Amino acid sequence: MTDMDITQVLAQMRALSVNATALPKVESGGGVEFGQLLKESIEKVNDTQQQAKELAQAFELGKENVELPEVMIAVQKASISFQAMNQVRNKLLSAYQEIMNMQV
């Protein structure tokens, strides 16, 4: 891997880190709709998985502009985002079950 490849990978990792820590903007009159935020997050995870799948297929077909490190990074991003989504789902389900078990 050349220095240019390494700097590109580091730049992508830094950009992802900034995006991951960025909080959604809250409107002045109210808050962010939870359902909309959840839907957008799921769509982003789906997009990440589709991009990883397309890159992997392009690499398997031997396309010249697709390199293995690029494919591996895309696959790892898709995997991590899916795992994070599953953890959020588990927490939401746990909170729902806890609320349902409360006595009124």
PyRosetta script that sets phi, psi and omega in degrees:
from pyrosetta import init, pose_from_sequence

init()
pose = pose_from_sequence("MTDMDITQVLAQMRALSVNATALPKVESGGGVEFGQLLKESIEKVNDTQQQAKELAQAFELGKENVELPEVMIAVQKASISFQAMNQVRNKLLSAYQEIMNMQV")
pose.set_psi(1, 132.9)
pose.set_omega(1, -178.3)
pose.set_phi(2, -84.6)
pose.set_psi(2, 170.0)
pose.set_omega(2, 178.4)
pose.set_phi(3, -62.5)
pose.set_psi(3, -35.3)
pose.set_omega(3, -179.9)
pose.set_phi(4, -64.6)
pose.set_psi(4, -41.5)
pose.set_omega(4, 177.8)
pose.set_phi(5, -63.2)
pose.set_psi(5, -41.9)
pose.set_omega(5, -178.6)
pose.set_phi(6, -65.3)
pose.set_psi(6, -42.8)
pose.set_omega(6, -180.0)
pose.set_phi(7, -67.2)
pose.set_psi(7, -34.5)
pose.set_omega(7, 177.0)
pose.set_phi(8, -65.9)
pose.set_psi(8, -43.5)
pose.set_omega(8, 179.5)
pose.set_phi(9, -63.8)
pose.set_psi(9, -43.6)
pose.set_omega(9, 178.3)
pose.set_phi(10, -63.3)
pose.set_psi(10, -39.4)
pose.set_omega(10, 178.2)
pose.set_phi(11, -63.8)
pose.set_psi(11, -41.2)
pose.set_omega(11, 178.1)
pose.set_phi(12, -64.7)
pose.set_psi(12, -40.9)
pose.set_omega(12, -179.9)
pose.set_phi(13, -64.9)
pose.set_psi(13, -40.8)
pose.set_omega(13, 178.5)
pose.set_phi(14, -64.8)
pose.set_psi(14, -41.8)
pose.set_omega(14, 179.1)
pose.set_phi(15, -63.3)
pose.set_psi(15, -41.8)
pose.set_omega(15, 177.8)
pose.set_phi(16, -64.4)
pose.set_psi(16, -38.7)
pose.set_omega(16, 178.7)
pose.set_phi(17, -63.0)
pose.set_psi(17, -42.9)
pose.set_omega(17, 178.7)
pose.set_phi(18, -64.7)
pose.set_psi(18, -42.9)
pose.set_omega(18, 179.3)
pose.set_phi(19, -65.1)
pose.set_psi(19, -36.0)
pose.set_omega(19, -178.0)
pose.set_phi(20, -70.6)
pose.set_psi(20, -32.0)
pose.set_omega(20, -178.0)
pose.set_phi(21, -91.5)
pose.set_psi(21, -8.6)
pose.set_omega(21, -179.6)
pose.set_phi(22, -70.8)
pose.set_psi(22, 134.1)
pose.set_omega(22, 178.8)
pose.set_phi(23, -91.5)
pose.set_psi(23, 148.7)
pose.set_omega(23, 177.0)
pose.set_phi(24, -66.5)
pose.set_psi(24, 146.0)
pose.set_omega(24, -179.6)
pose.set_phi(25, -75.4)
pose.set_psi(25, 134.9)
pose.set_omega(25, 179.3)
pose.set_phi(26, -97.4)
pose.set_psi(26, 131.6)
pose.set_omega(26, 178.4)
pose.set_phi(27, -68.9)
pose.set_psi(27, 152.4)
pose.set_omega(27, -175.4)
pose.set_phi(28, -65.8)
pose.set_psi(28, -32.2)
pose.set_omega(28, -177.0)
pose.set_phi(29, -83.3)
pose.set_psi(29, -22.1)
pose.set_omega(29, -175.6)
pose.set_phi(30, -162.6)
pose.set_psi(30, -153.0)
pose.set_omega(30, -179.1)
pose.set_phi(31, -112.5)
pose.set_psi(31, 179.6)
pose.set_omega(31, 176.6)
pose.set_phi(32, -77.6)
pose.set_psi(32, 136.3)
pose.set_omega(32, 176.8)
pose.set_phi(33, -66.3)
pose.set_psi(33, 124.4)
pose.set_omega(33, -177.1)
pose.set_phi(34, -62.7)
pose.set_psi(34, -44.3)
pose.set_omega(34, -179.2)
pose.set_phi(35, -61.7)
pose.set_psi(35, -41.1)
pose.set_omega(35, 179.5)
pose.set_phi(36, -66.5)
pose.set_psi(36, -42.3)
pose.set_omega(36, 178.4)
pose.set_phi(37, -62.1)
pose.set_psi(37, -42.8)
pose.set_omega(37, 178.9)
pose.set_phi(38, -64.6)
pose.set_psi(38, -43.4)
pose.set_omega(38, 179.1)
pose.set_phi(39, -61.8)
pose.set_psi(39, -44.6)
pose.set_omega(39, 179.3)
pose.set_phi(40, -63.6)
pose.set_psi(40, -38.5)
pose.set_omega(40, 179.1)
pose.set_phi(41, -65.0)
pose.set_psi(41, -42.3)
pose.set_omega(41, 178.8)
pose.set_phi(42, -65.4)
pose.set_psi(42, -39.4)
pose.set_omega(42, 177.7)
pose.set_phi(43, -64.0)
pose.set_psi(43, -38.3)
pose.set_omega(43, 177.7)
pose.set_phi(44, -64.5)
pose.set_psi(44, -41.5)
pose.set_omega(44, 177.9)
pose.set_phi(45, -62.6)
pose.set_psi(45, -42.9)
pose.set_omega(45, 178.6)
pose.set_phi(46, -62.4)
pose.set_psi(46, -44.2)
pose.set_omega(46, 178.6)
pose.set_phi(47, -61.1)
pose.set_psi(47, -41.7)
pose.set_omega(47, 179.3)
pose.set_phi(48, -62.3)
pose.set_psi(48, -41.4)
pose.set_omega(48, 179.2)
pose.set_phi(49, -67.7)
pose.set_psi(49, -39.4)
pose.set_omega(49, 179.5)
pose.set_phi(50, -65.5)
pose.set_psi(50, -41.5)
pose.set_omega(50, 178.4)
pose.set_phi(51, -63.1)
pose.set_psi(51, -42.1)
pose.set_omega(51, 178.9)
pose.set_phi(52, -63.5)
pose.set_psi(52, -40.7)
pose.set_omega(52, 179.2)
pose.set_phi(53, -64.0)
pose.set_psi(53, -43.9)
pose.set_omega(53, 179.7)
pose.set_phi(54, -64.4)
pose.set_psi(54, -41.7)
pose.set_omega(54, 178.0)
pose.set_phi(55, -64.0)
pose.set_psi(55, -42.4)
pose.set_omega(55, 179.7)
pose.set_phi(56, -63.0)
pose.set_psi(56, -41.8)
pose.set_omega(56, 178.7)
pose.set_phi(57, -66.0)
pose.set_psi(57, -40.0)
pose.set_omega(57, 178.4)
pose.set_phi(58, -63.6)
pose.set_psi(58, -39.7)
pose.set_omega(58, 178.3)
pose.set_phi(59, -66.0)
pose.set_psi(59, -41.9)
pose.set_omega(59, 179.6)
pose.set_phi(60, -63.5)
pose.set_psi(60, -33.2)
pose.set_omega(60, 179.0)
pose.set_phi(61, -79.9)
pose.set_psi(61, -6.9)
pose.set_omega(61, 175.8)
pose.set_phi(62, 83.0)
pose.set_psi(62, 26.2)
pose.set_omega(62, 177.9)
pose.set_phi(63, -64.8)
pose.set_psi(63, 139.7)
pose.set_omega(63, -172.0)
pose.set_phi(64, -71.0)
pose.set_psi(64, -33.0)
pose.set_omega(64, -174.1)
pose.set_phi(65, -85.8)
pose.set_psi(65, 5.3)
pose.set_omega(65, -179.4)
pose.set_phi(66, -113.1)
pose.set_psi(66, 123.0)
pose.set_omega(66, -179.4)
pose.set_phi(67, -110.9)
pose.set_psi(67, 157.0)
pose.set_omega(67, -176.8)
pose.set_phi(68, -58.5)
pose.set_psi(68, -45.4)
pose.set_omega(68, 179.5)
pose.set_phi(69, -59.3)
pose.set_psi(69, -37.3)
pose.set_omega(69, 178.5)
pose.set_phi(70, -62.8)
pose.set_psi(70, -42.5)
pose.set_omega(70, 179.5)
pose.set_phi(71, -66.1)
pose.set_psi(71, -44.5)
pose.set_omega(71, -177.9)
pose.set_phi(72, -63.8)
pose.set_psi(72, -39.4)
pose.set_omega(72, 178.8)
pose.set_phi(73, -66.0)
pose.set_psi(73, -42.8)
pose.set_omega(73, 179.6)
pose.set_phi(74, -63.2)
pose.set_psi(74, -40.7)
pose.set_omega(74, 179.7)
pose.set_phi(75, -66.3)
pose.set_psi(75, -40.7)
pose.set_omega(75, 179.1)
pose.set_phi(76, -66.9)
pose.set_psi(76, -39.9)
pose.set_omega(76, 177.1)
pose.set_phi(77, -60.5)
pose.set_psi(77, -43.4)
pose.set_omega(77, 179.7)
pose.set_phi(78, -64.1)
pose.set_psi(78, -42.3)
pose.set_omega(78, -179.4)
pose.set_phi(79, -64.8)
pose.set_psi(79, -45.8)
pose.set_omega(79, -178.8)
pose.set_phi(80, -65.8)
pose.set_psi(80, -41.3)
pose.set_omega(80, 179.8)
pose.set_phi(81, -66.3)
pose.set_psi(81, -36.3)
pose.set_omega(81, 177.7)
pose.set_phi(82, -68.0)
pose.set_psi(82, -41.2)
pose.set_omega(82, 177.5)
pose.set_phi(83, -63.1)
pose.set_psi(83, -41.0)
pose.set_omega(83, 178.2)
pose.set_phi(84, -63.7)
pose.set_psi(84, -41.4)
pose.set_omega(84, 178.4)
pose.set_phi(85, -62.2)
pose.set_psi(85, -40.2)
pose.set_omega(85, 177.8)
pose.set_phi(86, -64.1)
pose.set_psi(86, -38.7)
pose.set_omega(86, 178.3)
pose.set_phi(87, -65.1)
pose.set_psi(87, -40.3)
pose.set_omega(87, 177.3)
pose.set_phi(88, -63.8)
pose.set_psi(88, -43.7)
pose.set_omega(88, 178.0)
pose.set_phi(89, -58.9)
pose.set_psi(89, -44.2)
pose.set_omega(89, -179.9)
pose.set_phi(90, -62.4)
pose.set_psi(90, -41.0)
pose.set_omega(90, 178.3)
pose.set_phi(91, -66.0)
pose.set_psi(91, -42.5)
pose.set_omega(91, 178.3)
pose.set_phi(92, -62.7)
pose.set_psi(92, -43.4)
pose.set_omega(92, 179.1)
pose.set_phi(93, -63.6)
pose.set_psi(93, -41.2)
pose.set_omega(93, 177.9)
pose.set_phi(94, -63.2)
pose.set_psi(94, -43.9)
pose.set_omega(94, 178.8)
pose.set_phi(95, -64.3)
pose.set_psi(95, -40.6)
pose.set_omega(95, 178.6)
pose.set_phi(96, -62.1)
pose.set_psi(96, -45.5)
pose.set_omega(96, 179.9)
pose.set_phi(97, -64.6)
pose.set_psi(97, -36.9)
pose.set_omega(97, 177.9)
pose.set_phi(98, -65.3)
pose.set_psi(98, -41.7)
pose.set_omega(98, 178.5)
pose.set_phi(99, -65.8)
pose.set_psi(99, -40.5)
pose.set_omega(99, -179.2)
pose.set_phi(100, -66.6)
pose.set_psi(100, -26.8)
pose.set_omega(100, -180.0)
pose.set_phi(101, -86.2)
pose.set_psi(101, -5.8)
pose.set_omega(101, 178.7)
pose.set_phi(102, -70.0)
pose.set_psi(102, 142.9)
pose.set_omega(102, 176.5)
pose.set_phi(103, -92.3)
pose.set_psi(103, 136.6)
pose.set_omega(103, -178.4)
pose.set_phi(104, -98.0)
pose.dump_pdb("model.pdb")
